[in-house]
Amino acid sequence: MAGLIGTVLFLLPTMTLLAYFSWPLFKNPGRSGNFRAMPVDGSCWPVLLQVPLGFGLLALQGVSETIKRAAALHGDGRFETHYERLVQ
């Protein structure tokens, strides 16, 4: 239950806001003063896309975890939290 509440109240809003606020960094890299050394010919877009894309994918993983945990609470699925330590 705590994992579901934490995901809905903290993970999803935080990742959504970070993805939203990092989008202008990708869209206009020359406007922020932090990237003066980056080329302005558009060749740095794969690097800058990783920030909002990463936050967006983490938000989607949070949606997946929310669905899985809600189904387990409802009784439709099984959610195992057992962790077996590796033998070294």
Secondary structure as GFF3:
##gff-version 3
##sequence-region A 1 88
A	DSSP	alpha_helix	2	6	.	.	.	ID=ss1
A	DSSP	pi_helix	7	11	.	.	.	ID=ss2
A	DSSP	alpha_helix	12	27	.	.	.	ID=ss3
A	DSSP	three_ten_helix	33	35	.	.	.	ID=ss4
A	DSSP	alpha_helix	45	74	.	.	.	ID=ss5
###
